[in-house]
Amino acid sequence: MTMLTVLPCDRLAEVMPDLLDDPELLSPTDAAHVSQCLRCQAEMARFRRLRRMLLNLREQPIAADPELLEEILAGLDSAAERRARHRIAGRRAASIMGLAAATAAGVGGVLVLATRRRSA
């Protein structure tokens, strides 16, 4: 049976994004590994590049389609109308069920009274 060995590169790959914010998270052993390992250095470089690109995106304004706001508001209005219709339909169904239960109880009461009068 073979034993699964976790390589330092695999273990460090999970914490590399955090290392960009706090390089002191590395133990001296891991820091020595990163300084010697080309794979880990390349991975850190990729994370730095990705972070730089994301920071640049934050600063770039995005032009929105002028009709987008109208489409979003129309979608919200139609969703609110659907919810209102479902609420009304639910109330109607509850009213009908209540009326049916009351009718059944009334019929049951009439039957009980009718059978009591016959036996008396």
N, C-alpha and C positions, 0 to 999 in steps of 0.2 A: 504494500500500500504506500503510495507516495504522499509526502507531506506537502501541503501548500505553503509556499514561502512568499511573504509579501516583501517585494523589493522596496528600497527606500524611495525610488522614483514614483512608484504607485502610491505609496503612503503620502508623499509630499504633494502629489498632484491634487489631492483633495483639499489641502490647506493653502495652496498657492494664491488663490484670490485674496485670502485674508492677509497673506504676507505683504501684499502691496500696501496695505494700510498700516501694518505693524510688523516690520521685519524682525523684531525682537522675539517673535513667536518661535523662531528657529532655535533649536538646541545647538550647542557647539558642534555636535556630531553631524547634525543635519546641515548646518552651515558649511561645514567642511565638505560634505557630500556635494552640495549644490555648487560649490566653488570648483569642483573637479569634474562634475557630470555635465556633459554637453546637452544631453536630453533635458535635464532639469533647467539648464540655463536657457535653452530654446523655448521651453514652456513658459518660463517667467517672462521672456521677451514677448511672447504672444499675448500674455495677460496684460503686460504694460501697454502694448500697442492697442489692444481692445479697449482698455480703460481710457487711453488718450482719445480714441475715436468716439467713445461714448460721451466723454466730456465735451468734445467739439460739437457733437450733435445737440447737446443741451443748449448751446449758445446760438445755434442756427434757427432763425425763425422759419416756420413752416406756413406757406400760403395755403389757406383752406379754400375750398370751392365755395363760392357765395351761396349756392343752393343747398349746401350741406346742412346749415342750421335749420332751414325750412324743412328739409327731409327728416331731420332728427325730431323736430317739434311735432311734425305730422305723425311720425311713428309713435311718439309718446301719447299724443291725443287719441290715436286709434287704439292703443293698448289700454288707455284709461276707459274708453268707451266699452271695450270688450269686457273689462273687469266689472264695469257698472251693469252691463247686460247680464253677466253671470250672477252677480249679486241679486239682481231683480228676479231672475229665473229661479234662483235658489229659494228666495223668499216665497215666490208663488208656489213652488213645489211643497214647501213646508206648510203653507196655508192650506193647500189642497189635501195634504196628508192629515192635517189637524181636523179639517172638515170631515174627511172620510172616517177618522177615528171617532169623532163626535157622533156622526150618523150611525156608525156601527154600535156605539154604546147606547144610543137612543133606541135603535131597533131591538137590541138585546134587552133593554129595560122594558119595552113594550111587550116582548115575548114572555118575559118573567111575570109581568103583571097579568097577562092574558092567561097563562097557565095556572096561576094562583087563584084567579077568579073561577076558573072551571072546576078546580078541585074543591073549592069551598062550598 
